[in-house]
Amino acid sequence: MGLPAPRPAGTALVTGASSGVGGEVARTLAARGHNVVLLARRTGRLNELAAELRGAHGVRAAVVTCDLSEREDRAAALAEVERLGLEVDVLANCAGVGMSGPFHAHPGEDAVRMVATNFEAVVDLSSALVPAMVQRRSGAVLFISSLAGVGPVPGFAAYAATKAAVTSFAEALHAELRPFGVAVTVVCPGPIDTEFSAVADLGRLMRRTPARLTASARECAESGVQGLADGRRVIIPKTAVRALGIVGAHVPHRLGLQIWRRVFAA
Ligand SMILES: NC(=O)c1ccc[n+]([C@@H]2O[C@H](COP(=O)([O-])OP(=O)(O)OC[C@H]3O[C@@H](n4cnc5c(N)ncnc54)[C@H](OP(=O)(O)O)[C@@H]3O)[C@@H](O)[C@H]2O)c1
């Protein structure tokens, strides 16, 4: 078990490859010789990355434009991967969006779209691609979750709930799929320096965050891919964030809720 060896008929499907952690996961896998299928909504960015990876590593790099919050788009993306004639050896679920501030201030449809992107799509792609990995007795699934999934987070309520679901799903799959030779690793980062904070309206909070807590997209990507290779279940990049994760998991919810309320109110 671990990361399957690269092969001409195999590929890694990387969601959220147009930016941040997903882009770096694609770079890390291509550098190890894996063909890649790059998936996100911004086709132009995906095309640029595909050209970079073909040039730098001589791998096959295909682009699939897909809005993961749309069920039909996901089905079309999976059909496109099949049409390419490649078997998905590695699924990297990196795409995600955040939504901060009072839950009641956001349109319900935005929250539902976030749930579909962050969790429904992850379950959908996994259920489409994992059975063949089990049959081959080889495969790997990477999940980019978040430390925000450790407990309830007022000010980040629906987002944290999607990440709690992703972490729970991933950890359970890790145990289920191990006997079938399929590696499952979930990365639970603290803050990462990407476009995410602007999308999630977290700019002010990010500016106040100490540098030692902030990971780079590359750090998260490389530790996640190495985690798959090593058969690890959970990875928390950065020592200081790991310590926070351990404390966070044991703090009573009553106290945790107060702390998070202050963090987001400041
Ligand atoms: N940055 C942080 O502080 C932080 C901390 C902990 C966990 N995370 C998690 O890390 C993961 C990667 O985020 P990042 O930090 O790399 O943020 P990012 O730079 O904003 O990248 C997010 C990626 O997700 C894709 N995406 C978003 N909505 C999509 C949709 N509906 N359909 C398809 N693709 C979609 C975006 O592509 P398009 O816009 O082109 O579709 C982009 O490629 C996310 O799951 C996030 O929850 C981030």
The ligand as an ORCA input file, in Angstrom:
! r2SCAN-3c Opt
* xyz 0 1
  N      -6.069     28.452      2.417
  C      -6.369     28.085      3.667
  O      -6.176     28.853      4.627
  C      -6.890     26.697      3.921
  C      -6.762     26.173      5.225
  C      -7.211     24.885      5.475
  C      -7.755     24.136      4.453
  N      -7.858     24.653      3.198
  C      -8.425     23.813      2.146
  O      -7.436     23.624      1.166
  C      -8.070     23.309     -0.078
  C      -7.385     24.080     -1.181
  O      -7.652     25.458     -0.998
  P      -6.546     26.552     -1.341
  O      -6.078     27.107     -0.050
  O      -5.565     26.012     -2.293
  O      -7.502     27.673     -1.996
  P      -7.532     28.287     -3.468
  O      -6.184     28.788     -3.857
  O      -8.658     29.274     -3.427
  O      -7.919     27.041     -4.391
  C      -9.218     26.487     -4.394
  C      -9.366     25.618     -5.609
  O     -10.674     25.025     -5.583
  C     -11.259     25.193     -6.865
  N     -12.705     25.281     -6.754
  C     -13.436     26.058     -5.911
  N     -14.748     25.900     -6.154
  C     -14.854     24.989     -7.156
  C     -15.957     24.412     -7.860
  N     -17.218     24.731     -7.569
  N     -15.679     23.529     -8.840
  C     -14.408     23.203     -9.149
  N     -13.337     23.706     -8.519
  C     -13.556     24.591     -7.541
  C     -10.677     26.515     -7.390
  O     -10.703     26.524     -8.808
  P     -11.664     27.404     -9.734
  O     -11.960     28.674     -8.981
  O     -10.842     27.608    -10.975
  O     -12.849     26.543     -9.951
  C      -9.234     26.396     -6.910
  O      -8.484     25.656     -7.826
  C      -9.544     23.620      0.097
  O     -10.266     22.419      0.219
  C      -9.609     24.409      1.396
  O     -10.832     24.192      2.055
  C      -7.431     25.916      2.905
*
